[in-house]
Amino acid sequence: MIEFSHGFVSIGSDRPVPLAGRAGSPRVVGDAAGTLEANMLAVFSEGACRAVFVSIDALFVGRELSDILLSACADFGVANETVLI
C-alpha cells in the first residue's frame, strides 16, 4: 500500500532581506505579496520512504539549503537520490 505524509512551515522573514533573481539590480525587500512557505510531501511504500518532494517559495534554492535538506532527510533514512527539491 502507498501512503503519504505532508507538512509545511512558514519561511517568511521578520526583517528586510535581499531579493535576487528579478530583472534589474538586487534590492532589499521588507514584505512579500503573501505567505512564504516550504512544503513537503513524502511517499511511503512497504514501510519505507520512497520519495520526498520539497517545494520552497523561492526563485533559487542554494547549495547550503539543499545540503541541509538532504542531510535532514538522510537522518530519517531517505537516500539523496529520492529527494526532489
C-alpha positions as CSV (number, residue, x, y, z in Angstrom):
1,M,0.0,0.0,0.0
2,I,1.2,3.5,-0.8
3,E,1.0,6.1,2.0
4,F,1.7,9.8,2.0
5,S,2.8,12.3,4.7
6,H,2.9,16.1,4.2
7,G,3.8,19.2,6.1
8,F,4.7,22.9,5.7
9,V,6.5,25.6,7.5
10,S,6.4,29.4,7.2
11,I,9.7,30.8,5.9
12,G,8.8,34.5,5.9
13,S,11.3,36.8,7.5
14,D,10.6,39.3,10.2
15,R,13.2,41.8,8.8
16,P,14.0,43.1,5.3
17,V,16.1,40.6,3.2
18,P,18.0,40.9,-0.1
19,L,16.0,39.8,-3.1
20,A,17.7,38.5,-6.2
21,G,16.6,36.8,-9.4
22,R,14.5,39.6,-10.7
23,A,15.2,41.9,-13.6
24,G,17.4,44.8,-12.5
25,S,19.7,45.2,-9.6
26,P,19.3,43.1,-6.4
27,R,17.4,45.0,-3.8
28,V,16.2,44.7,-0.2
29,V,12.6,43.8,0.3
30,G,10.7,44.3,3.6
31,D,7.5,42.4,2.7
32,A,6.0,39.7,0.5
33,A,2.7,39.6,-1.5
34,G,1.6,36.6,0.5
35,T,2.8,34.0,3.0
36,L,6.1,32.3,2.1
37,E,6.2,28.6,2.8
38,A,8.2,25.4,2.4
39,N,6.1,22.3,1.7
40,M,7.0,18.6,1.9
41,L,5.3,15.5,0.6
42,A,6.8,12.1,1.5
43,V,5.7,8.9,-0.3
44,F,5.9,5.6,1.6
45,S,5.6,2.0,0.3
46,E,6.1,-1.2,2.3
47,G,7.2,0.8,5.4
48,A,10.0,2.7,3.6
49,C,10.1,6.2,2.4
50,R,10.4,6.0,-1.4
51,A,10.5,9.7,-2.3
52,V,10.4,13.2,-0.8
53,F,9.3,16.3,-2.7
54,V,10.2,19.7,-1.2
55,S,8.7,22.9,-2.6
56,I,10.0,26.2,-1.4
57,D,8.6,29.7,-2.2
58,A,11.9,30.9,-3.7
59,L,13.3,31.5,-7.1
60,F,16.5,29.7,-6.2
61,V,17.5,27.2,-3.6
62,G,21.2,27.4,-3.0
63,R,23.7,24.7,-2.2
64,E,23.8,25.3,1.5
65,L,20.0,24.9,1.9
66,S,19.9,21.9,-0.4
67,D,22.6,20.3,1.7
68,I,20.7,21.0,4.9
69,L,17.5,19.5,3.5
70,L,19.3,16.4,2.2
71,S,21.0,15.9,5.5
72,A,17.7,16.1,7.4
73,C,16.2,13.5,5.0
74,A,19.2,11.3,5.5
75,D,18.7,11.4,9.3
76,F,15.4,9.6,8.5
77,G,17.0,7.1,6.2
78,V,15.9,8.7,3.0
79,A,18.5,8.4,0.2
80,N,19.6,11.6,-1.6
81,E,18.5,10.3,-5.0
82,T,14.9,10.0,-3.8
83,V,14.7,13.7,-2.7
84,L,13.5,16.4,-5.2
85,I,14.0,20.0,-4.1
